[in-house]
């Protein structure tokens, strides 16, 4: 009976959720939320500035260069979106691979490969767009 009780206690300890993960999520969530809000605000202000410049009348060379430099934001968002997408896919792949967490460098290599794939996809999309 004592042996069964000890095994049950061990199983309960394994099944308990990790509270440190909750603390990390509570810490990371506001940071991510603030970054998303900042990106949205920057995009809205860029749109308003472009709209005011276009509505102000004929454009000279300086205004045209300024508008073209502001329109590069889409490529930057695409780059980071692809990197995060491929990084997330790499984390999912790592989840299904058997490895010893404290002894293996396999997860780092797989994550680096997937992030590099994200950069390569971005490079080929931008190269195709320029042609």
DOMAR-999331 format. One record per atom (N, C-alpha, C, CB): residue number from 1; residue in one letter; atom name; z, y, x. Coordinates in nm, 3 decimals, always signed. Glycine has a CB too. Example, Ala and Ser with C-alpha at 12.3 -4.5 7.8 and 13.67 -1.06 7.14 Angstrom:
! residues 2
    nr   rest   atom         z         y         x
     1      A      N    +0.780    -0.569    +1.319
     1      A     CA    +0.780    -0.450    +1.230
     1      A      C    +0.780    -0.330    +1.320
     1      A     CB    +0.905    -0.447    +1.131
     2      S      N    +0.708    -0.225    +1.285
     2      S     CA    +0.714    -0.106    +1.367
     2      S      C    +0.787    +0.003    +1.290
     2      S     CB    +0.572    -0.060    +1.408
! end
This chain:
! residues 131
    nr   rest   atom         z         y         x
     1      X      N    +0.000    -0.119    +0.083
     1      X     CA    +0.000    +0.000    +0.000
     1      X      C    +0.000    +0.126    +0.087
     1      X     CB    +0.121    +0.000    -0.094
     2      X      N    +0.078    +0.124    +0.194
     2      X     CA    +0.086    +0.238    +0.286
     2      X      C    -0.050    +0.264    +0.349
     2      X     CB    +0.193    +0.213    +0.396
     3      X      N    -0.119    +0.157    +0.386
     3      X     CA    -0.250    +0.168    +0.450
     3      X      C    -0.350    +0.232    +0.354
     3      X     CB    -0.300    +0.028    +0.496
     4      X      N    -0.349    +0.195    +0.228
     4      X     CA    -0.440    +0.249    +0.128
     4      X      C    -0.412    +0.397    +0.105
     4      X     CB    -0.429    +0.172    -0.003
     5      X      N    -0.283    +0.434    +0.102
     5      X     CA    -0.246    +0.574    +0.084
     5      X      C    -0.298    +0.659    +0.200
     5      X     CB    -0.094    +0.588    +0.071
     6      X      N    -0.286    +0.607    +0.323
     6      X     CA    -0.330    +0.681    +0.440
     6      X      C    -0.482    +0.700    +0.438
     6      X     CB    -0.287    +0.607    +0.569
     7      X      N    -0.557    +0.597    +0.397
     7      X     CA    -0.703    +0.609    +0.388
     7      X      C    -0.742    +0.710    +0.281
     7      X     CB    -0.766    +0.472    +0.358
     8      X      N    -0.671    +0.711    +0.169
     8      X     CA    -0.700    +0.806    +0.063
     8      X      C    -0.676    +0.949    +0.111
     8      X     CB    -0.614    +0.777    -0.061
     9      X      N    -0.570    +0.971    +0.185
     9      X     CA    -0.543    +1.105    +0.238
     9      X      C    -0.652    +1.148    +0.336
     9      X     CB    -0.406    +1.107    +0.308
    10      X      N    -0.697    +1.055    +0.419
    10      X     CA    -0.804    +1.088    +0.513
    10      X      C    -0.933    +1.122    +0.440
    10      X     CB    -0.828    +0.971    +0.609
    11      X      N    -0.965    +1.048    +0.335
    11      X     CA    -1.084    +1.077    +0.257
    11      X      C    -1.074    +1.213    +0.188
    11      X     CB    -1.108    +0.968    +0.154
    12      X      N    -0.956    +1.248    +0.139
    12      X     CA    -0.938    +1.378    +0.076
    12      X      C    -0.959    +1.490    +0.177
    12      X     CB    -0.798    +1.388    +0.014
    13      X      N    -0.914    +1.472    +0.299
    13      X     CA    -0.934    +1.574    +0.401
    13      X      C    -1.081    +1.591    +0.434
    13      X     CB    -0.855    +1.538    +0.527
    14      X      N    -1.157    +1.483    +0.432
    14      X     CA    -1.300    +1.491    +0.462
    14      X      C    -1.373    +1.562    +0.348
    14      X     CB    -1.359    +1.350    +0.484
    15      X      N    -1.333    +1.537    +0.223
    15      X     CA    -1.403    +1.593    +0.108
    15      X      C    -1.368    +1.739    +0.081
    15      X     CB    -1.371    +1.511    -0.014
    16      X      N    -1.265    +1.792    +0.140
    16      X     CA    -1.227    +1.931    +0.115
    16      X      C    -1.331    +2.026    +0.172
    16      X     CB    -1.089    +1.961    +0.176
    17      X      N    -1.362    +2.132    +0.098
    17      X     CA    -1.457    +2.230    +0.152
    17      X      C    -1.396    +2.306    +0.268
    17      X     CB    -1.502    +2.328    +0.042
    18      X      N    -1.480    +2.345    +0.360
    18      X     CA    -1.436    +2.418    +0.477
    18      X      C    -1.413    +2.564    +0.438
    18      X     CB    -1.539    +2.406    +0.592
    19      X      N    -1.290    +2.612    +0.451
    19      X     CA    -1.258    +2.748    +0.411
    19      X      C    -1.309    +2.851    +0.510
    19      X     CB    -1.110    +2.763    +0.394
    20      X      N    -1.335    +2.812    +0.634
    20      X     CA    -1.389    +2.907    +0.730
    20      X      C    -1.531    +2.948    +0.692
    20      X     CB    -1.388    +2.847    +0.871
    21      X      N    -1.605    +2.859    +0.628
    21      X     CA    -1.740    +2.893    +0.582
    21      X      C    -1.734    +3.000    +0.474
    21      X     CB    -1.812    +2.767    +0.529
    22      X      N    -1.636    +2.992    +0.385
    22      X     CA    -1.620    +3.094    +0.282
    22      X      C    -1.591    +3.230    +0.345
    22      X     CB    -1.508    +3.055    +0.185
    23      X      N    -1.510    +3.231    +0.450
    23      X     CA    -1.477    +3.356    +0.517
    23      X      C    -1.601    +3.415    +0.583
    23      X     CB    -1.368    +3.334    +0.623
    24      X      N    -1.685    +3.330    +0.640
    24      X     CA    -1.808    +3.378    +0.703
    24      X      C    -1.903    +3.435    +0.599
    24      X     CB    -1.877    +3.266    +0.781
    25      X      N    -1.914    +3.369    +0.485
    25      X     CA    -2.003    +3.417    +0.380
    25      X      C    -1.952    +3.550    +0.325
    25      X     CB    -2.014    +3.313    +0.267
    26      X      N    -1.822    +3.563    +0.309
    26      X     CA    -1.765    +3.687    +0.260
    26      X      C    -1.790    +3.799    +0.360
    26      X     CB    -1.614    +3.671    +0.234
    27      X      N    -1.792    +3.769    +0.488
    27      X     CA    -1.818    +3.869    +0.592
    27      X      C    -1.966    +3.903    +0.602
    27      X     CB    -1.767    +3.819    +0.726
    28      X      N    -2.053    +3.803    +0.591
    28      X     CA    -2.197    +3.824    +0.612
    28      X      C    -2.264    +3.885    +0.490
    28      X     CB    -2.264    +3.691    +0.648
    29      X      N    -2.221    +3.852    +0.370
    29      X     CA    -2.287    +3.898    +0.248
    29      X      C    -2.296    +4.050    +0.239
    29      X     CB    -2.215    +3.845    +0.128
    30      X      N    -2.189    +4.127    +0.259
    30      X     CA    -2.204    +4.273    +0.250
    30      X      C    -2.297    +4.329    +0.357
    30      X     CB    -2.068    +4.339    +0.262
    31      X      N    -2.298    +4.268    +0.475
    31      X     CA    -2.387    +4.316    +0.581
    31      X      C    -2.532    +4.297    +0.541
    31      X     CB    -2.357    +4.244    +0.713
    32      X      N    -2.565    +4.180    +0.491
    32      X     CA    -2.702    +4.152    +0.448
    32      X      C    -2.740    +4.242    +0.331
    32      X     CB    -2.719    +4.004    +0.408
    33      X      N    -2.649    +4.262    +0.239
    33      X     CA    -2.674    +4.349    +0.125
    33      X      C    -2.701    +4.492    +0.169
    33      X     CB    -2.555    +4.345    +0.029
    34      X      N    -2.625    +4.543    +0.264
    34      X     CA    -2.647    +4.678    +0.315
    34      X      C    -2.782    +4.690    +0.386
    34      X     CB    -2.535    +4.719    +0.409
    35      X      N    -2.821    +4.588    +0.459
    35      X     CA    -2.951    +4.590    +0.527
    35      X      C    -3.065    +4.593    +0.425
    35      X     CB    -2.965    +4.468    +0.621
    36      X      N    -3.054    +4.511    +0.321
    36      X     CA    -3.157    +4.509    +0.217
    36      X      C    -3.166    +4.643    +0.147
    36      X     CB    -3.129    +4.398    +0.115
    37      X      N    -3.052    +4.702    +0.114
    37      X     CA    -3.051    +4.834    +0.049
    37      X      C    -3.113    +4.939    +0.141
    37      X     CB    -2.907    +4.875    +0.011
    38      X      N    -3.082    +4.934    +0.270
    38      X     CA    -3.138    +5.030    +0.366
    38      X      C    -3.289    +5.016    +0.375
    38      X     CB    -3.075    +5.011    +0.504
    39      X      N    -3.341    +4.894    +0.377
    39      X     CA    -3.486    +4.873    +0.384
    39      X      C    -3.553    +4.927    +0.258
    39      X     CB    -3.519    +4.723    +0.402
    40      X      N    -3.493    +4.905    +0.142
    40      X     CA    -3.549    +4.957    +0.017
    40      X      C    -3.550    +5.109    +0.016
    40      X     CB    -3.470    +4.904    -0.103
    41      X      N    -3.441    +5.171    +0.060
    41      X     CA    -3.434    +5.318    +0.064
    41      X      C    -3.538    +5.374    +0.160
    41      X     CB    -3.292    +5.364    +0.105
    42      X      N    -3.554    +5.313    +0.275
    42      X     CA    -3.654    +5.360    +0.372
    42      X      C    -3.794    +5.347    +0.314
    42      X     CB    -3.644    +5.280    +0.504
    43      X      N    -3.822    +5.237    +0.246
    43      X     CA    -3.954    +5.218    +0.185
    43      X      C    -3.980    +5.322    +0.078
    43      X     CB    -3.968    +5.078    +0.126
    44      X      N    -3.879    +5.353    -0.005
    44      X     CA    -3.896    +5.454    -0.109
    44      X      C    -3.919    +5.593    -0.049
    44      X     CB    -3.774    +5.457    -0.200
    45      X      N    -3.843    +5.629    +0.054
    45      X     CA    -3.863    +5.760    +0.115
    45      X      C    -3.998    +5.769    +0.186
    45      X     CB    -3.750    +5.790    +0.214
    46      X      N    -4.042    +5.662    +0.250
    46      X     CA    -4.176    +5.663    +0.311
    46      X      C    -4.284    +5.683    +0.205
    46      X     CB    -4.200    +5.532    +0.387
    47      X      N    -4.267    +5.618    +0.091
    47      X     CA    -4.363    +5.635    -0.018
    47      X      C    -4.365    +5.779    -0.067
    47      X     CB    -4.329    +5.540    -0.133
    48      X      N    -4.247    +5.838    -0.086
    48      X     CA    -4.240    +5.977    -0.134
    48      X      C    -4.302    +6.074    -0.034
    48      X     CB    -4.095    +6.017    -0.162
    49      X      N    -4.277    +6.052    +0.095
    49      X     CA    -4.334    +6.140    +0.197
    49      X      C    -4.486    +6.128    +0.198
    49      X     CB    -4.277    +6.106    +0.338
    50      X      N    -4.537    +6.005    +0.193
    50      X     CA    -4.682    +5.986    +0.189
    50      X      C    -4.744    +6.053    +0.067
    50      X     CB    -4.717    +5.836    +0.190
    51      X      N    -4.680    +6.037    -0.047
    51      X     CA    -4.730    +6.095    -0.171
    51      X      C    -4.734    +6.247    -0.162
    51      X     CB    -4.643    +6.052    -0.290
    52      X      N    -4.630    +6.309    -0.107
    52      X     CA    -4.626    +6.455    -0.093
    52      X      C    -4.733    +6.504    +0.004
    52      X     CB    -4.488    +6.500    -0.046
    53      X      N    -4.756    +6.430    +0.112
    53      X     CA    -4.858    +6.470    +0.210
    53      X      C    -4.996    +6.463    +0.146
    53      X     CB    -4.851    +6.380    +0.337
    54      X      N    -5.023    +6.357    +0.072
    54      X     CA    -5.155    +6.341    +0.009
    54      X      C    -5.176    +6.448    -0.099
    54      X     CB    -5.170    +6.199    -0.052
    55      X      N    -5.072    +6.475    -0.177
    55      X     CA    -5.083    +6.573    -0.286
    55      X      C    -5.085    +6.718    -0.236
    55      X     CB    -4.969    +6.555    -0.383
    56      X      N    -5.048    +6.742    -0.111
    56      X     CA    -5.042    +6.880    -0.061
    56      X      C    -5.179    +6.940    -0.034
    56      X     CB    -4.961    +6.884    +0.065
    57      X      N    -5.282    +6.861    -0.031
    57      X     CA    -5.416    +6.916    -0.011
    57      X      C    -5.491    +6.839    +0.095
    57      X     CB    -5.409    +7.062    +0.027
    58      X      N    -5.595    +6.902    +0.151
    58      X     CA    -5.676    +6.834    +0.252
    58      X      C    -5.592    +6.795    +0.375
    58      X     CB    -5.793    +6.923    +0.295
    59      X      N    -5.626    +6.681    +0.432
    59      X     CA    -5.550    +6.629    +0.545
    59      X      C    -5.619    +6.665    +0.676
    59      X     CB    -5.533    +6.476    +0.533
    60      X      N    -5.540    +6.712    +0.772
    60      X     CA    -5.593    +6.735    +0.906
    60      X      C    -5.568    +6.611    +0.992
    60      X     CB    -5.530    +6.862    +0.970
    61      X      N    -5.605    +6.616    +1.117
    61      X     CA    -5.591    +6.499    +1.204
    61      X      C    -5.445    +6.459    +1.224
    61      X     CB    -5.655    +6.526    +1.340
    62      X      N    -5.354    +6.556    +1.237
    62      X     CA    -5.213    +6.524    +1.258
    62      X      C    -5.152    +6.453    +1.137
    62      X     CB    -5.134    +6.652    +1.289
    63      X      N    -5.185    +6.503    +1.017
    63      X     CA    -5.132    +6.440    +0.896
    63      X      C    -5.188    +6.300    +0.880
    63      X     CB    -5.164    +6.525    +0.772
    64      X      N    -5.315    +6.280    +0.913
    64      X     CA    -5.376    +6.148    +0.903
    64      X      C    -5.312    +6.050    +1.000
    64      X     CB    -5.526    +6.157    +0.928
    65      X      N    -5.286    +6.094    +1.124
    65      X     CA    -5.219    +6.008    +1.222
    65      X      C    -5.077    +5.972    +1.175
    65      X     CB    -5.212    +6.079    +1.360
    66      X      N    -5.009    +6.069    +1.118
    66      X     CA    -4.873    +6.045    +1.068
    66      X      C    -4.874    +5.942    +0.956
    66      X     CB    -4.810    +6.176    +1.019
    67      X      N    -4.970    +5.955    +0.863
    67      X     CA    -4.980    +5.858    +0.754
    67      X      C    -5.011    +5.718    +0.805
    67      X     CB    -5.086    +5.901    +0.654
    68      X      N    -5.100    +5.709    +0.903
    68      X     CA    -5.134    +5.577    +0.959
    68      X      C    -5.016    +5.515    +1.033
    68      X     CB    -5.253    +5.590    +1.053
    69      X      N    -4.937    +5.597    +1.100
    69      X     CA    -4.820    +5.542    +1.170
    69      X      C    -4.714    +5.493    +1.073
    69      X     CB    -4.760    +5.647    +1.264
    70      X      N    -4.704    +5.557    +0.957
    70      X     CA    -4.606    +5.514    +0.856
    70      X      C    -4.650    +5.386    +0.786
    70      X     CB    -4.584    +5.625    +0.754
    71      X      N    -4.780    +5.361    +0.781
    71      X     CA    -4.827    +5.243    +0.709
    71      X      C    -4.809    +5.115    +0.790
    71      X     CB    -4.973    +5.260    +0.673
    72      X      N    -4.761    +5.121    +0.912
    72      X     CA    -4.738    +5.003    +0.995
    72      X      C    -4.615    +4.924    +0.952
    72      X     CB    -4.723    +5.044    +1.141
    73      X      N    -4.537    +4.978    +0.859
    73      X     CA    -4.414    +4.913    +0.815
    73      X      C    -4.442    +4.776    +0.753
    73      X     CB    -4.341    +5.001    +0.715
    74      X      N    -4.555    +4.759    +0.684
    74      X     CA    -4.587    +4.632    +0.620
    74      X      C    -4.600    +4.519    +0.721
    74      X     CB    -4.716    +4.645    +0.542
    75      X      N    -4.662    +4.545    +0.836
    75      X     CA    -4.674    +4.443    +0.939
    75      X      C    -4.540    +4.404    +0.997
    75      X     CB    -4.765    +4.491    +1.050
    76      X      N    -4.452    +4.499    +1.009
    76      X     CA    -4.318    +4.472    +1.062
    76      X      C    -4.238    +4.385    +0.964
    76      X     CB    -4.243    +4.604    +1.090
    77      X      N    -4.250    +4.415    +0.836
    77      X     CA    -4.180    +4.336    +0.735
    77      X      C    -4.237    +4.194    +0.732
    77      X     CB    -4.192    +4.401    +0.595
    78      X      N    -4.370    +4.183    +0.744
    78      X     CA    -4.433    +4.051    +0.748
    78      X      C    -4.383    +3.970    +0.867
    78      X     CB    -4.586    +4.065    +0.754
    79      X      N    -4.373    +4.035    +0.983
    79      X     CA    -4.327    +3.966    +1.103
    79      X      C    -4.187    +3.909    +1.083
    79      X     CB    -4.329    +4.061    +1.224
    80      X      N    -4.095    +3.993    +1.038
    80      X     CA    -3.957    +3.947    +1.023
    80      X      C    -3.944    +3.846    +0.909
    80      X     CB    -3.865    +4.064    +0.998
    81      X      N    -4.025    +3.861    +0.805
    81      X     CA    -4.023    +3.763    +0.697
    81      X      C    -4.067    +3.626    +0.745
    81      X     CB    -4.112    +3.809    +0.583
    82      X      N    -4.175    +3.623    +0.825
    82      X     CA    -4.223    +3.495    +0.879
    82      X      C    -4.123    +3.433    +0.976
    82      X     CB    -4.358    +3.515    +0.948
    83      X      N    -4.062    +3.516    +1.060
    83      X     CA    -3.964    +3.464    +1.156
    83      X      C    -3.844    +3.404    +1.082
    83      X     CB    -3.918    +3.575    +1.253
    84      X      N    -3.796    +3.474    +0.980
    84      X     CA    -3.682    +3.422    +0.903
    84      X      C    -3.721    +3.297    +0.825
    84      X     CB    -3.628    +3.529    +0.808
    85      X      N    -3.843    +3.295    +0.770
    85      X     CA    -3.888    +3.177    +0.697
    85      X      C    -3.895    +3.055    +0.789
    85      X     CB    -4.025    +3.203    +0.634
    86      X      N    -3.960    +3.070    +0.904
    86      X     CA    -3.972    +2.956    +0.994
    86      X      C    -3.836    +2.920    +1.056
    86      X     CB    -4.074    +2.987    +1.104
    87      X      N    -3.751    +3.019    +1.080
    87      X     CA    -3.616    +2.988    +1.128
    87      X      C    -3.538    +2.907    +1.026
    87      X     CB    -3.541    +3.116    +1.162
    88      X      N    -3.552    +2.943    +0.899
    88      X     CA    -3.486    +2.867    +0.792
    88      X      C    -3.541    +2.726    +0.780
    88      X     CB    -3.502    +2.938    +0.660
    89      X      N    -3.672    +2.712    +0.793
    89      X     CA    -3.732    +2.577    +0.790
    89      X      C    -3.679    +2.494    +0.907
    89      X     CB    -3.888    +2.586    +0.796
    90      X      N    -3.666    +2.557    +1.023
    90      X     CA    -3.610    +2.487    +1.138
    90      X      C    -3.468    +2.440    +1.112
    90      X     CB    -3.613    +2.575    +1.261
    91      X      N    -3.387    +2.522    +1.048
    91      X     CA    -3.250    +2.481    +1.015
    91      X      C    -3.248    +2.364    +0.917
    91      X     CB    -3.171    +2.598    +0.957
    92      X      N    -3.340    +2.365    +0.822
    92      X     CA    -3.348    +2.254    +0.726
    92      X      C    -3.388    +2.125    +0.799
    92      X     CB    -3.450    +2.285    +0.613
    93      X      N    -3.484    +2.134    +0.890
    93      X     CA    -3.526    +2.016    +0.967
    93      X      C    -3.410    +1.963    +1.050
    93      X     CB    -3.646    +2.050    +1.057
    94      X      N    -3.335    +2.052    +1.112
    94      X     CA    -3.220    +2.012    +1.194
    94      X      C    -3.118    +1.936    +1.110
    94      X     CB    -3.154    +2.135    +1.260
    95      X      N    -3.102    +1.977    +0.985
    95      X     CA    -3.004    +1.914    +0.897
    95      X      C    -3.034    +1.765    +0.876
    95      X     CB    -3.000    +1.985    +0.763
    96      X      N    -3.161    +1.727    +0.882
    96      X     CA    -3.198    +1.588    +0.854
    96      X      C    -3.213    +1.503    +0.980
    96      X     CB    -3.327    +1.585    +0.778
    97      X      N    -3.195    +1.560    +1.097
    97      X     CA    -3.208    +1.484    +1.222
    97      X      C    -3.072    +1.432    +1.268
    97      X     CB    -3.273    +1.570    +1.331
    98      X      N    -3.068    +1.307    +1.314
    98      X     CA    -2.942    +1.256    +1.368
    98      X      C    -2.925    +1.301    +1.514
    98      X     CB    -2.938    +1.101    +1.358
    99      X      N    -2.813    +1.362    +1.542
    99      X     CA    -2.781    +1.405    +1.679
    99      X      C    -2.631    +1.426    +1.689
    99      X     CB    -2.859    +1.535    +1.719
   100      X      N    -2.580    +1.425    +1.810
   100      X     CA    -2.438    +1.452    +1.833
   100      X      C    -2.423    +1.601    +1.855
   100      X     CB    -2.382    +1.370    +1.955
   101      X      N    -2.351    +1.666    +1.768
   101      X     CA    -2.345    +1.811    +1.765
   101      X      C    -2.291    +1.872    +1.894
   101      X     CB    -2.259    +1.856    +1.651
   102      X      N    -2.193    +1.809    +1.957
   102      X     CA    -2.131    +1.869    +2.074
   102      X      C    -2.199    +1.831    +2.205
   102      X     CB    -1.987    +1.829    +2.081
   103      X      N    -2.288    +1.731    +2.200
   103      X     CA    -2.349    +1.683    +2.323
   103      X      C    -2.498    +1.713    +2.333
   103      X     CB    -2.327    +1.536    +2.335
   104      X      N    -2.562    +1.748    +2.223
   104      X     CA    -2.707    +1.758    +2.220
   104      X      C    -2.753    +1.904    +2.216
   104      X     CB    -2.762    +1.683    +2.100
   105      X      N    -2.863    +1.929    +2.287
   105      X     CA    -2.926    +2.061    +2.279
   105      X      C    -3.047    +2.056    +2.187
   105      X     CB    -2.967    +2.110    +2.419
   106      X      N    -3.066    +1.946    +2.119
   106      X     CA    -3.179    +1.929    +2.028
   106      X      C    -3.188    +2.039    +1.922
   106      X     CB    -3.169    +1.794    +1.960
   107      X      N    -3.079    +2.078    +1.855
   107      X     CA    -3.092    +2.182    +1.752
   107      X      C    -3.144    +2.315    +1.808
   107      X     CB    -2.957    +2.205    +1.687
   108      X      N    -3.102    +2.350    +1.928
   108      X     CA    -3.149    +2.476    +1.986
   108      X      C    -3.298    +2.472    +2.015
   108      X     CB    -3.072    +2.507    +2.115
   109      X      N    -3.345    +2.359    +2.066
   109      X     CA    -3.487    +2.344    +2.094
   109      X      C    -3.571    +2.347    +1.967
   109      X     CB    -3.512    +2.215    +2.169
   110      X      N    -3.526    +2.278    +1.865
   110      X     CA    -3.603    +2.275    +1.739
   110      X      C    -3.605    +2.414    +1.676
   110      X     CB    -3.542    +2.173    +1.640
   111      X      N    -3.494    +2.483    +1.677
   111      X     CA    -3.490    +2.618    +1.619
   111      X      C    -3.580    +2.713    +1.698
   111      X     CB    -3.346    +2.672    +1.617
   112      X      N    -3.579    +2.703    +1.830
   112      X     CA    -3.667    +2.787    +1.912
   112      X      C    -3.814    +2.758    +1.883
   112      X     CB    -3.637    +2.766    +2.061
   113      X      N    -3.848    +2.631    +1.865
   113      X     CA    -3.987    +2.594    +1.834
   113      X      C    -4.030    +2.652    +1.701
   113      X     CB    -4.004    +2.442    +1.833
   114      X      N    -3.946    +2.644    +1.599
   114      X     CA    -3.983    +2.696    +1.468
   114      X      C    -3.992    +2.848    +1.468
   114      X     CB    -3.884    +2.651    +1.362
   115      X      N    -3.903    +2.915    +1.539
   115      X     CA    -3.913    +3.062    +1.548
   115      X      C    -4.041    +3.101    +1.622
   115      X     CB    -3.789    +3.121    +1.621
   116      X      N    -4.075    +3.027    +1.727
   116      X     CA    -4.199    +3.053    +1.800
   116      X      C    -4.320    +3.030    +1.709
   116      X     CB    -4.209    +2.964    +1.925
   117      X      N    -4.315    +2.928    +1.624
   117      X     CA    -4.423    +2.906    +1.528
   117      X      C    -4.436    +3.024    +1.432
   117      X     CB    -4.398    +2.777    +1.450
   118      X      N    -4.323    +3.082    +1.392
   118      X     CA    -4.327    +3.200    +1.306
   118      X      C    -4.396    +3.317    +1.376
   118      X     CB    -4.185    +3.241    +1.265
   119      X      N    -4.365    +3.338    +1.504
   119      X     CA    -4.432    +3.443    +1.581
   119      X      C    -4.582    +3.415    +1.593
   119      X     CB    -4.370    +3.456    +1.721
   120      X      N    -4.619    +3.289    +1.618
   120      X     CA    -4.761    +3.255    +1.631
   120      X      C    -4.837    +3.277    +1.500
   120      X     CB    -4.776    +3.110    +1.676
   121      X      N    -4.777    +3.238    +1.389
   121      X     CA    -4.842    +3.261    +1.259
   121      X      C    -4.861    +3.411    +1.237
   121      X     CB    -4.758    +3.200    +1.144
   122      X      N    -4.760    +3.490    +1.269
   122      X     CA    -4.772    +3.636    +1.255
   122      X      C    -4.884    +3.690    +1.345
   122      X     CB    -4.637    +3.705    +1.291
   123      X      N    -4.890    +3.642    +1.468
   123      X     CA    -4.993    +3.686    +1.563
   123      X      C    -5.132    +3.657    +1.508
   123      X     CB    -4.974    +3.618    +1.699
   124      X      N    -5.154    +3.535    +1.457
   124      X     CA    -5.286    +3.500    +1.408
   124      X      C    -5.322    +3.576    +1.280
   124      X     CB    -5.293    +3.351    +1.382
   125      X      N    -5.225    +3.604    +1.196
   125      X     CA    -5.251    +3.685    +1.075
   125      X      C    -5.291    +3.826    +1.115
   125      X     CB    -5.126    +3.689    +0.983
   126      X      N    -5.219    +3.885    +1.211
   126      X     CA    -5.252    +4.022    +1.254
   126      X      C    -5.385    +4.025    +1.329
   126      X     CB    -5.140    +4.078    +1.343
   127      X      N    -5.414    +3.922    +1.405
   127      X     CA    -5.542    +3.917    +1.477
   127      X      C    -5.657    +3.907    +1.378
   127      X     CB    -5.544    +3.797    +1.575
   128      X      N    -5.641    +3.824    +1.276
   128      X     CA    -5.744    +3.809    +1.173
   128      X      C    -5.762    +3.939    +1.095
   128      X     CB    -5.708    +3.693    +1.078
   129      X      N    -5.652    +4.010    +1.070
   129      X     CA    -5.658    +4.136    +0.995
   129      X      C    -5.734    +4.245    +1.072
   129      X     CB    -5.515    +4.184    +0.962
   130      X      N    -5.722    +4.247    +1.203
   130      X     CA    -5.788    +4.349    +1.285
   130      X      C    -5.937    +4.324    +1.298
   130      X     CB    -5.725    +4.355    +1.422
   131      X      N    -5.982    +4.201    +1.278
   131      X     CA    -6.126    +4.170    +1.289
   131      X      C    -6.204    +4.212    +1.169
   131      X     CB    -6.147    +4.024    +1.311
! end
